[in-house]
Amino acid sequence: MSKPWDKVNPNSGHYAIVELQKLGKLKFLISQNVDNLHLKSGIHPELIAELHGNMTKLRCKRCEKTIDQISRKTKCTCGGRLVSSVVDFGQSLPKKDLSLSFEHSRNSDLFMVVGSSLVVTPAAEMPREALSAGAKLVIINQGETPFDSQARLRFHEEIGDVLPRAVKRLKRLMGLYE
């Protein structure tokens, strides 16, 4: 039996991404997940674009500011109406998050895809943006993606088997021994 969504905790892959943040190696995180696990693991809110929203957040229809759902507010400080931040099929993605995602993709030197089939647009367009700007592409995903042939490194293993070990290796290369 599966746990209720609010009782699920981040896994070793989430914490490896937090380690990259602590090392100053995570410039931005683009997520299609709505489960709040990236923020729960310790990712700084200003470093993440949650393209499909977050089950624990409300978003202002006017200014797109997000606040915790637990506040039970219905109006934003700007006067706009607060609604669930989760984006349903057919709804527009948050403009600010989408814009930041494209901007960071174009400015990356290394673009890592972690746990995505890269078939849902517009997030699936981000690796192309990064590659066009000269970034190296790394993909960690068990299934195939349309970008496999363009990846500098391609891992078909589980995220929890690859990412924590890669971060540990990076720390050794940086002279930060565990």
C-alpha positions as CSV (number, residue, x, y, z in Angstrom):
1,M,0.0,0.0,0.0
2,S,1.4,3.4,-0.9
3,K,1.8,6.3,1.6
4,P,-0.3,9.4,1.5
5,W,1.6,12.1,-0.5
6,D,2.3,14.3,2.6
7,K,4.0,11.4,4.4
8,V,6.5,10.6,1.6
9,N,10.0,11.8,2.3
10,P,12.8,12.8,-0.1
11,N,15.1,10.0,-1.3
12,S,18.9,9.8,-1.8
13,G,18.5,11.3,-5.3
14,H,16.8,14.4,-3.8
15,Y,19.5,14.7,-1.2
16,A,22.3,14.4,-3.8
17,I,20.8,17.4,-5.6
18,V,20.8,19.3,-2.3
19,E,24.5,18.4,-1.9
20,L,25.1,19.9,-5.4
21,Q,23.4,23.0,-4.2
22,K,25.6,23.2,-1.0
23,L,28.7,22.7,-3.2
24,G,27.6,25.7,-5.4
25,K,27.2,23.4,-8.4
26,L,23.4,23.6,-8.7
27,K,22.5,26.9,-10.4
28,F,18.9,26.1,-11.1
29,L,16.5,23.1,-10.9
30,I,13.6,22.6,-13.3
31,S,11.0,20.2,-12.0
32,Q,7.8,18.7,-13.4
33,N,7.1,17.0,-10.0
34,V,4.3,18.4,-7.9
35,D,5.1,16.4,-4.7
36,N,7.1,19.1,-2.8
37,L,10.0,16.7,-2.3
38,H,12.6,19.0,-3.7
39,L,11.7,21.8,-1.3
40,K,11.2,19.3,1.5
41,S,14.8,18.0,0.9
42,G,16.2,21.5,1.3
43,I,16.4,23.0,-2.2
44,H,16.2,26.8,-1.9
45,P,12.9,28.1,-3.4
46,E,14.7,30.7,-5.5
47,L,16.6,27.9,-7.3
48,I,13.7,25.9,-8.5
49,A,11.0,26.3,-11.2
50,E,8.1,24.0,-10.4
51,L,6.6,24.0,-13.9
52,H,3.6,21.9,-13.0
53,G,3.1,23.4,-9.6
54,N,3.4,22.1,-6.1
55,M,0.6,20.3,-4.1
56,T,1.5,22.3,-1.0
57,K,1.4,25.7,-2.6
58,L,-1.2,28.2,-3.8
59,R,-0.5,30.5,-6.7
60,C,-1.8,34.0,-7.4
61,K,-3.7,34.2,-10.6
62,R,-2.5,37.8,-11.1
63,C,1.2,38.0,-10.0
64,E,2.0,34.2,-9.9
65,K,3.5,34.5,-6.3
66,T,3.2,31.2,-4.5
67,I,2.4,30.7,-0.8
68,D,1.9,27.7,1.5
69,Q,-1.5,26.2,1.2
70,I,-1.7,25.8,4.9
71,S,-2.2,29.6,5.2
72,R,-5.8,29.0,3.9
73,K,-5.7,32.5,2.3
74,T,-7.9,33.2,-0.7
75,K,-6.4,36.6,-1.7
76,C,-2.8,37.5,-2.5
77,T,-1.2,40.7,-1.2
78,C,-1.5,42.1,-4.7
79,G,-5.3,41.5,-4.6
80,G,-5.3,38.5,-6.9
81,R,-7.1,35.3,-6.3
82,L,-5.1,32.4,-4.8
83,V,-5.7,29.0,-6.4
84,S,-3.9,25.6,-6.4
85,S,-0.5,25.9,-8.0
86,V,-0.8,22.5,-9.6
87,V,-1.2,22.9,-13.4
88,D,-3.9,20.7,-14.9
89,F,-3.8,19.5,-18.6
90,G,-4.7,22.4,-20.9
91,Q,-3.7,25.1,-18.4
92,S,-0.8,27.4,-19.0
93,L,2.4,26.9,-17.1
94,P,3.5,29.7,-14.8
95,K,5.1,32.4,-17.0
96,K,7.9,33.3,-14.5
97,D,9.0,29.7,-13.9
98,L,8.8,28.9,-17.6
99,S,10.9,32.0,-18.5
100,L,13.5,31.3,-15.8
101,S,13.7,27.6,-17.0
102,F,14.5,28.7,-20.6
103,E,16.9,31.4,-19.4
104,H,18.8,29.0,-17.2
105,S,18.8,26.3,-19.9
106,R,20.4,28.7,-22.4
107,N,23.0,29.7,-19.8
108,S,24.1,26.3,-18.5
109,D,27.4,24.7,-19.2
110,L,26.2,21.3,-17.9
111,F,22.6,20.3,-18.2
112,M,21.5,17.2,-16.2
113,V,18.3,15.4,-16.9
114,V,17.3,13.3,-13.9
115,G,14.3,11.0,-14.1
116,S,12.5,12.3,-17.1
117,S,11.5,10.7,-20.4
118,L,11.8,14.1,-22.0
119,V,8.5,13.8,-23.9
120,V,6.3,16.3,-22.1
121,T,6.8,19.8,-23.5
122,P,7.8,22.5,-22.8
123,A,10.2,20.9,-20.3
124,A,11.3,18.5,-23.0
125,E,12.6,21.5,-25.0
126,M,15.0,22.6,-22.2
127,P,17.8,20.1,-23.1
128,R,17.7,21.4,-26.8
129,E,18.1,25.0,-25.5
130,A,21.1,24.0,-23.4
131,L,22.7,22.0,-26.2
132,S,22.2,24.8,-28.7
133,A,24.0,27.1,-26.3
134,G,27.0,24.7,-26.0
135,A,26.1,22.9,-22.8
136,K,27.1,19.3,-22.2
137,L,24.1,16.9,-21.6
138,V,24.0,14.2,-18.9
139,I,20.9,12.0,-18.7
140,I,20.0,9.7,-15.7
141,N,16.8,7.9,-16.6
142,Q,15.9,4.2,-16.8
143,G,13.8,4.6,-19.9
144,E,14.9,5.9,-23.3
145,T,14.7,9.6,-24.2
146,P,14.7,11.5,-27.5
147,F,18.1,13.0,-26.5
148,D,20.0,9.8,-25.6
149,S,22.2,10.1,-28.7
150,Q,23.2,13.7,-27.8
151,A,24.1,13.0,-24.2
152,R,27.8,13.2,-23.2
153,L,27.0,10.8,-20.4
154,R,24.0,8.5,-20.3
155,F,22.9,6.3,-17.3
156,H,20.1,3.8,-17.5
157,E,20.3,3.0,-13.8
158,E,18.1,4.3,-11.0
159,I,18.7,7.9,-9.8
160,G,19.5,6.7,-6.3
161,D,22.2,4.4,-7.6
162,V,23.9,7.0,-9.8
163,L,23.5,10.6,-8.4
164,P,24.7,10.1,-4.8
165,R,27.9,8.3,-6.1
166,A,28.5,11.0,-8.7
167,V,28.2,13.7,-6.0
168,K,30.6,11.8,-3.8
169,R,33.1,11.5,-6.6
170,L,32.7,15.3,-7.3
171,K,33.4,16.0,-3.7
172,R,36.6,14.0,-3.9
173,L,37.7,15.7,-7.1
174,M,37.1,19.1,-5.3
175,G,39.2,18.0,-2.4
176,L,36.3,17.7,-0.1
177,Y,36.8,14.3,1.4
178,E,34.0,12.5,3.3
